[in-house]
Amino acid sequence: MNLPDYFEPVDFETYKTSFNSLGKYALGPAIEKTSANLFGTSVKKPDVLIIGVPFENGKFQKKEASAPDHIRRALYELAAINNNICIADAGNLKSTSSRKGIFLAIRDVTEYLKEMGVVPVFLGGSQELTLGICDAFKNERFFWLSLIDAVCDVKKSIEKFDSTNYLSRIFKNLPNIFQFSLIGYQNHLVGDQLIKKMPGTGEHLRLGELRNNILQAEQLLRNSDVLSFDMGSVKYTEAPATTQKNPNGLRGEEACQLARLAGLSSNIKAFGIFETTAQENNDTTVKLAAEIVWYFLEASAQKKPIRDRTIFKVEIDGLDNPLIFIHEQESNRWWFEARSISGYLLEVACLEDDYRLAAENEIPERWLRIVQKMDGISK
């Protein structure tokens, strides 16, 4: 594909005033430099590519009302990130003649960048754009999708497709989705019955559970291929310019922590932040959205190759083969091996509690759920 055909490039001159506070130490000048010859023949391949999608529930937004451009302006004035990572900005996706066209464009771009090993960071736009991202993984047997959201956007009845029910379309397009996780949801807005109907082998984290120990989300994010972040998951007083207006929700620092945990994951292949509107006087919401993106980028620059790992083989009564656990000493992270009846091997992020449970001769529920799903796919 010819990637430049999809984008309206960034006019960095319009953002130069945003660089004033930190000058050459701001992120904007660094991204301008790496983006200068982004689509040239001899340019260095970026590690992360920022992509704006000014598209909200069926309509493209004018530049002055475009949330991606407002987020971009706030992002550029934040501090530059170390040289361990190459970050470029492709600009905004061009408008299309049909609604379907924008989803196809997002799919094509995501698929192309995935093959190149480049992580796209989408600045939305409304959250149904996640559909285009997920369609790029349609042929993946073990696709893992995580959302940070206060609600579960599924269709309740006969409704027009939009950001309030886009998950129904994703589940239809990817009927064999391996894992789906909803992080930071509020039970009074979702309910146990709806959560139980969610597909895949997913684990879901309520806001209260997350607040008790935010590191519970780490192993979910470490497994995820795609993370879609709804700014409406943040409480209204800290992010007033969103579609959702929830009195309770994530605090700003918690949202940044989650983005950082995602950025540290070697498995994340696409990240998107959605449901920020530009209709706000003091730009609190777009500034927080920019900070969330910054922490994802900053963590991505700190990724290290997995090393110094110890393997533990745990015998459990009733199982023919021992459970294999892997521990990385430097980060204190854990994984287990899951093997299907067809012999396919998957390494799954887990908690130390899973290993401790196995050591006490109990089969961890997480391991059992994964293996059963893998076997179901293999049949």
C-alpha positions as CSV (number, residue, x, y, z in Angstrom):
1,M,0.0,0.0,0.0
2,N,1.1,3.6,-0.5
3,L,0.8,5.0,3.0
4,P,1.0,8.7,2.2
5,D,-2.2,8.4,0.2
6,Y,-4.2,7.9,3.4
7,F,-3.0,11.0,5.3
8,E,-3.2,14.8,5.5
9,P,0.3,15.5,6.8
10,V,0.8,17.7,9.9
11,D,1.5,21.4,9.4
12,F,4.0,21.8,12.2
13,E,4.1,25.6,11.7
14,T,0.6,25.8,13.2
15,Y,1.9,24.1,16.4
16,K,5.1,26.0,16.9
17,T,3.6,28.2,19.6
18,S,3.0,25.1,21.6
19,F,6.8,24.4,21.8
20,N,7.5,27.6,23.7
21,S,7.4,26.4,27.3
22,L,10.1,23.7,26.9
23,G,11.6,24.9,23.6
24,K,13.9,22.3,22.0
25,Y,13.2,20.0,25.0
26,A,9.5,19.6,24.0
27,L,8.2,16.6,22.3
28,G,6.9,18.6,19.3
29,P,10.3,19.4,17.8
30,A,11.5,15.8,18.2
31,I,8.4,14.5,16.4
32,E,8.7,17.2,13.7
33,K,12.3,16.0,13.0
34,T,11.3,12.3,12.8
35,S,8.3,13.1,10.7
36,A,10.0,15.3,8.2
37,N,10.8,12.4,5.7
38,L,8.3,9.9,7.1
39,F,7.2,8.7,3.8
40,G,10.6,8.9,2.1
41,T,12.5,6.0,0.7
42,S,15.5,6.2,3.1
43,V,13.8,7.3,6.3
44,K,14.2,5.3,9.5
45,K,11.2,3.2,10.3
46,P,9.4,4.7,13.4
47,D,8.6,2.5,16.4
48,V,5.4,4.4,17.1
49,L,3.2,6.3,14.6
50,I,0.7,8.9,15.8
51,I,-2.5,9.0,13.6
52,G,-5.3,11.4,14.0
53,V,-8.9,10.4,13.1
54,P,-11.3,13.4,13.4
55,F,-14.3,11.3,12.9
56,E,-17.2,11.3,15.4
57,N,-20.3,9.0,15.0
58,G,-20.5,9.2,11.2
59,K,-19.1,12.7,10.6
60,F,-15.7,14.1,9.9
61,Q,-14.9,17.1,12.1
62,K,-13.6,20.4,10.9
63,K,-10.1,21.3,11.9
64,E,-11.1,23.9,14.5
65,A,-13.4,21.4,16.1
66,S,-11.1,18.4,15.7
67,A,-10.2,16.6,19.0
68,P,-7.1,14.9,17.5
69,D,-5.6,18.3,16.6
70,H,-6.3,19.7,20.0
71,I,-4.8,16.6,21.6
72,R,-1.8,16.8,19.3
73,R,-1.2,20.5,20.3
74,A,-1.3,19.6,24.0
75,L,1.0,16.5,23.4
76,Y,3.6,18.5,21.5
77,E,4.2,20.9,24.4
78,L,5.0,18.0,26.8
79,A,8.6,16.9,27.5
80,A,10.6,15.1,24.9
81,I,11.1,11.4,25.4
82,N,14.5,9.7,25.3
83,N,16.2,8.5,22.1
84,N,15.4,4.9,22.7
85,I,12.3,5.3,20.7
86,C,11.5,6.8,17.3
87,I,8.0,8.6,17.3
88,A,6.6,10.1,14.2
89,D,3.2,11.7,13.3
90,A,1.5,10.7,10.1
91,G,-1.1,13.4,10.4
92,N,-4.9,12.9,10.1
93,L,-6.6,10.2,8.0
94,K,-8.2,11.8,5.0
95,S,-11.9,12.0,4.9
96,T,-13.7,9.4,2.9
97,S,-16.9,9.4,0.8
98,S,-18.6,6.8,3.0
99,R,-18.6,5.8,6.6
100,K,-17.5,2.4,5.7
101,G,-14.5,3.9,4.0
102,I,-13.0,5.2,7.2
103,F,-13.2,1.8,8.9
104,L,-11.5,0.2,5.9
105,A,-8.8,2.8,5.9
106,I,-8.1,2.2,9.6
107,R,-8.0,-1.5,9.0
108,D,-5.6,-1.2,6.0
109,V,-3.3,1.1,7.9
110,T,-3.3,-1.0,11.1
111,E,-2.6,-4.1,9.1
112,Y,0.2,-2.6,7.2
113,L,1.9,-1.1,10.3
114,K,1.4,-4.4,12.1
115,E,3.4,-6.2,9.4
116,M,6.1,-3.5,9.7
117,G,6.3,-3.8,13.5
118,V,5.2,-0.2,14.0
119,V,2.7,0.5,16.8
120,P,0.0,3.0,15.7
121,V,-1.4,5.4,18.3
122,F,-4.8,6.6,17.2
123,L,-6.1,10.0,18.4
124,G,-9.9,9.9,18.0
125,G,-12.6,10.5,17.3
126,S,-15.4,8.3,18.7
127,Q,-14.7,4.9,20.0
128,E,-16.5,2.9,17.3
129,L,-13.3,3.5,15.3
130,T,-11.9,0.6,17.4
131,L,-13.8,-1.6,14.9
132,G,-11.5,-0.7,12.1
133,I,-8.4,-1.5,14.3
134,C,-9.8,-4.9,15.3
135,D,-10.7,-5.8,11.7
136,A,-6.9,-5.9,11.0
137,F,-6.7,-8.8,13.4
138,K,-9.6,-10.8,11.9
139,N,-7.4,-13.7,10.9
140,E,-5.5,-13.9,14.2
141,R,-6.4,-17.1,16.1
142,F,-5.5,-15.7,19.5
143,F,-6.6,-12.0,19.4
144,W,-6.7,-10.2,22.7
145,L,-8.7,-6.9,23.0
146,S,-8.9,-4.7,26.1
147,L,-11.0,-1.7,26.7
148,I,-10.7,0.9,29.4
149,D,-14.3,2.1,29.8
150,A,-16.9,2.8,32.4
151,V,-19.6,1.0,30.4
152,C,-20.0,-1.9,28.0
153,D,-20.9,-0.5,24.5
154,V,-23.2,-3.3,23.2
155,K,-26.5,-3.1,21.4
156,K,-29.5,-3.3,23.7
157,S,-32.1,-3.5,20.9
158,I,-32.5,-2.3,17.3
159,E,-30.2,0.7,17.3
160,K,-28.2,2.7,14.8
161,F,-24.5,1.7,14.8
162,D,-22.4,4.2,16.8
163,S,-20.0,4.6,19.6
164,T,-22.6,3.3,22.2
165,N,-22.9,-0.1,20.6
166,Y,-19.8,-0.7,18.5
167,L,-18.8,-3.8,20.5
168,S,-21.7,-5.7,19.1
169,R,-20.2,-5.2,15.6
170,I,-16.8,-6.2,16.8
171,F,-18.1,-9.4,18.3
172,K,-20.0,-10.1,15.1
173,N,-17.0,-9.5,12.9
174,L,-14.6,-11.5,15.2
175,P,-16.9,-14.3,16.5
176,N,-13.9,-16.3,17.8
177,I,-12.2,-13.4,19.7
178,F,-9.9,-15.1,22.1
179,Q,-10.0,-12.7,25.0
180,F,-11.9,-9.5,25.7
181,S,-11.3,-7.5,28.9
182,L,-13.2,-4.5,30.2
183,I,-11.1,-2.5,32.6
184,G,-12.4,0.1,35.0
185,Y,-16.0,-0.5,34.4
186,Q,-18.7,0.6,36.9
187,N,-21.0,-2.2,37.9
188,H,-24.0,0.1,38.4
189,L,-23.6,1.1,34.7
190,V,-23.0,-2.5,33.4
191,G,-24.4,-5.2,35.7
192,D,-23.3,-8.8,36.3
193,Q,-25.6,-10.3,33.7
194,L,-24.1,-8.3,30.8
195,I,-20.6,-9.1,31.9
196,K,-21.3,-12.8,32.0
197,K,-22.5,-12.6,28.4
198,M,-19.2,-11.2,27.1
199,P,-17.3,-13.5,24.6
200,G,-13.9,-15.0,24.9
201,T,-12.0,-16.0,28.0
202,G,-11.7,-12.5,29.3
203,E,-11.2,-11.1,32.8
204,H,-12.9,-7.9,33.7
205,L,-11.9,-5.4,36.3
206,R,-14.4,-3.2,38.2
207,L,-13.3,0.3,39.1
208,G,-13.3,-0.5,42.8
209,E,-11.1,-3.6,42.2
210,L,-8.8,-1.6,40.1
211,R,-8.5,1.2,42.6
212,N,-7.6,-1.3,45.4
213,N,-4.6,-2.5,43.3
214,I,-4.0,-1.0,39.9
215,L,-1.4,-3.6,39.2
216,Q,-4.2,-6.1,38.7
217,A,-4.6,-4.6,35.2
218,E,-0.9,-5.2,34.4
219,Q,-1.2,-8.8,33.3
220,L,-4.4,-8.1,31.3
221,L,-2.6,-5.3,29.4
222,R,0.5,-7.4,29.0
223,N,-1.6,-10.0,27.1
224,S,-3.5,-7.5,24.9
225,D,-2.9,-6.9,21.2
226,V,-5.1,-3.8,21.1
227,L,-6.1,-1.3,23.9
228,S,-8.9,1.1,23.3
229,F,-9.2,3.9,25.9
230,D,-12.5,5.8,26.3
231,M,-11.9,9.1,28.0
232,G,-15.4,8.8,29.5
233,S,-13.9,6.3,31.9
234,V,-12.4,9.2,33.7
235,K,-14.6,11.0,36.3
236,Y,-16.4,14.1,35.0
237,T,-14.6,16.6,37.2
238,E,-11.3,15.6,35.7
239,A,-12.4,15.1,32.1
240,P,-15.6,17.2,31.5
241,A,-15.3,17.3,27.6
242,T,-16.4,13.7,27.0
243,T,-19.5,12.0,25.7
244,Q,-20.1,10.2,29.0
245,K,-20.6,12.4,32.0
246,N,-19.9,10.1,35.0
247,P,-19.6,11.5,38.5
248,N,-17.4,8.5,39.4
249,G,-14.5,7.1,37.3
250,L,-10.8,6.9,37.0
251,R,-8.7,9.7,38.4
252,G,-6.3,11.4,35.9
253,E,-3.2,9.8,37.5
254,E,-4.8,6.3,37.4
255,A,-5.5,6.8,33.7
256,C,-1.9,7.7,33.1
257,Q,-0.7,4.7,35.1
258,L,-2.8,2.3,33.0
259,A,-1.4,3.8,29.8
260,R,2.1,3.4,31.1
261,L,1.4,-0.3,32.0
262,A,0.2,-0.8,28.4
263,G,3.2,1.0,26.9
264,L,5.5,-1.4,28.8
265,S,3.9,-4.4,27.1
266,S,5.8,-6.0,24.3
267,N,2.5,-7.5,23.0
268,I,0.6,-4.2,22.3
269,K,0.2,-3.7,18.6
270,A,-2.2,-0.7,18.6
271,F,-3.4,1.9,21.0
272,G,-6.3,4.3,20.6
273,I,-7.7,7.1,22.8
274,F,-11.3,8.1,22.0
275,E,-14.3,10.2,23.0
276,T,-12.6,13.5,23.7
277,T,-14.4,16.5,22.3
278,A,-12.9,19.9,21.6
279,Q,-15.8,21.8,23.0
280,E,-14.2,23.0,26.2
281,N,-12.9,26.4,27.4
282,N,-9.9,25.3,29.5
283,D,-8.7,22.2,27.5
284,T,-8.6,20.1,30.7
285,T,-9.8,17.0,28.9
286,V,-7.5,17.3,25.9
287,K,-4.5,18.0,28.1
288,L,-5.3,14.8,30.1
289,A,-5.7,12.9,26.9
290,A,-2.3,14.1,25.8
291,E,-0.8,13.1,29.1
292,I,-2.2,9.6,28.8
293,V,-0.7,9.3,25.3
294,W,2.6,10.7,26.6
295,Y,2.8,8.0,29.4
296,F,2.1,5.3,26.8
297,L,4.9,6.7,24.6
298,E,7.3,7.1,27.6
299,A,6.8,3.6,28.7
300,S,7.2,2.3,25.2
301,A,10.7,3.8,25.2
302,Q,11.6,1.9,28.3
303,K,10.7,-1.6,27.0
304,K,13.5,-4.1,27.6
305,P,13.9,-7.5,26.0
306,I,12.7,-10.3,28.3
307,R,15.7,-11.9,30.0
308,D,17.0,-13.7,33.1
309,R,13.9,-15.9,33.3
310,T,13.5,-18.9,35.6
311,I,11.2,-21.8,34.6
312,F,9.2,-23.6,37.3
313,K,7.5,-27.0,36.6
314,V,4.7,-27.7,38.9
315,E,3.1,-31.2,39.2
316,I,-0.6,-31.2,40.0
317,D,-2.6,-34.3,40.9
318,G,-4.9,-35.3,38.0
319,L,-2.8,-33.6,35.2
320,D,-0.6,-35.7,32.9
321,N,1.9,-33.0,32.4
322,P,3.3,-30.4,34.8
323,L,2.3,-26.7,34.6
324,I,5.1,-24.5,33.3
325,F,5.5,-21.1,34.9
326,I,8.1,-18.5,33.9
327,H,9.4,-15.8,36.2
328,E,11.4,-12.7,35.0
329,Q,13.4,-11.7,38.0
330,E,14.2,-8.1,37.1
331,S,10.6,-7.1,36.6
332,N,9.0,-9.8,38.9
333,R,6.6,-10.6,36.1
334,W,5.1,-14.1,35.6
335,W,3.8,-16.1,32.6
336,F,2.5,-19.6,32.2
337,E,2.5,-21.9,29.2
338,A,-0.8,-23.1,27.8
339,R,-0.8,-25.9,25.2
340,S,-3.8,-26.9,23.1
341,I,-4.7,-30.5,22.2
342,S,-3.3,-29.8,18.7
343,G,0.0,-28.8,20.2
344,Y,-0.1,-25.0,19.8
345,L,1.9,-23.3,22.6
346,L,0.9,-19.9,24.0
347,E,2.7,-18.0,26.6
348,V,0.2,-16.1,28.8
349,A,0.9,-13.3,31.3
350,C,-0.3,-14.1,34.8
351,L,0.1,-13.3,38.4
352,E,2.4,-14.8,41.0
353,D,-0.8,-15.9,42.8
354,D,-1.4,-18.3,39.9
355,Y,2.0,-20.0,40.5
356,R,1.3,-20.1,44.3
357,L,-2.1,-21.7,43.7
358,A,-0.5,-24.4,41.5
359,A,2.2,-25.0,44.0
360,E,-0.6,-25.8,46.5
361,N,-1.8,-28.5,44.1
362,E,-4.7,-26.5,42.7
363,I,-5.4,-25.8,39.1
364,P,-5.4,-22.0,38.5
365,E,-8.7,-20.9,37.0
366,R,-7.0,-18.6,34.6
367,W,-4.9,-21.4,33.2
368,L,-7.9,-23.7,32.9
369,R,-10.0,-21.1,31.1
370,I,-7.2,-20.4,28.6
371,V,-6.5,-24.0,27.8
372,Q,-10.2,-24.8,27.4
373,K,-10.7,-21.9,24.9
374,M,-7.6,-23.0,23.0
375,D,-8.9,-26.6,22.7
376,G,-12.2,-25.2,21.5
377,I,-10.5,-23.3,18.7
378,S,-8.4,-26.4,17.8
379,K,-11.4,-28.7,17.3
